[in-house]
């Protein structure tokens, strides 16, 4: 318990991660009650968390159905912060929200991170969101890390073919420019029955016989930039267009 209270979770779907039979107050207060706080301390702490999450104290006795998706996610965030965690896992925390609301929640998360000195493990497939909120990025394919580096390094100078293809899928907000989209061939393999050699080789346009037989090691090719590819030092891959 002493360790677990410093690690909390923000779930993907704010509606299914909230008990529909509990009020906002009770939802946020639940971890405090489990930690044996007294009711006066709980009341003061919940009010502070409600305000911190951008919610209104006068709505504390409402049930989840009475809130919008963005408000429900704010409740989830407030609950996650109840015990002053140091590490928060955010699992696709904005993917279930409208785009306009996504920006509000992301800005709230960044503000709370700075204010409370939080460390996030932010899980997402939307690279625009990842670029906005992350200091370091870890790219995974079929459950394996294929590349890891500082955010700017990943987006400007990718070293793994999967990262290159992933970045090429980011829409360019300019109607006069078009993406040079890299379309991956083949089907995604089963994560329980990985291909021999490099797990990405069946879909990689740079694959050789070596890739089909030998699993590449995750190696540091430049300071802080780790890549799992036999040809990471040789390939000249395209990053995001500035």
Secondary structure as GFF3:
##gff-version 3
##sequence-region A 1 242
A	DSSP	three_ten_helix	4	6	.	.	.	ID=ss1
A	DSSP	beta_strand	7	10	.	.	.	ID=ss2
A	DSSP	alpha_helix	24	34	.	.	.	ID=ss3
A	DSSP	alpha_helix	39	52	.	.	.	ID=ss4
A	DSSP	three_ten_helix	57	59	.	.	.	ID=ss5
A	DSSP	three_ten_helix	64	66	.	.	.	ID=ss6
A	DSSP	alpha_helix	69	80	.	.	.	ID=ss7
A	DSSP	beta_strand	87	91	.	.	.	ID=ss8
A	DSSP	alpha_helix	99	116	.	.	.	ID=ss9
A	DSSP	beta_strand	119	123	.	.	.	ID=ss10
A	DSSP	alpha_helix	127	133	.	.	.	ID=ss11
A	DSSP	beta_strand	136	141	.	.	.	ID=ss12
A	DSSP	beta_strand	144	150	.	.	.	ID=ss13
A	DSSP	alpha_helix	151	156	.	.	.	ID=ss14
A	DSSP	alpha_helix	161	168	.	.	.	ID=ss15
A	DSSP	three_ten_helix	201	203	.	.	.	ID=ss16
A	DSSP	alpha_helix	209	213	.	.	.	ID=ss17
A	DSSP	beta_strand	219	222	.	.	.	ID=ss18
A	DSSP	beta_strand	225	227	.	.	.	ID=ss19
###
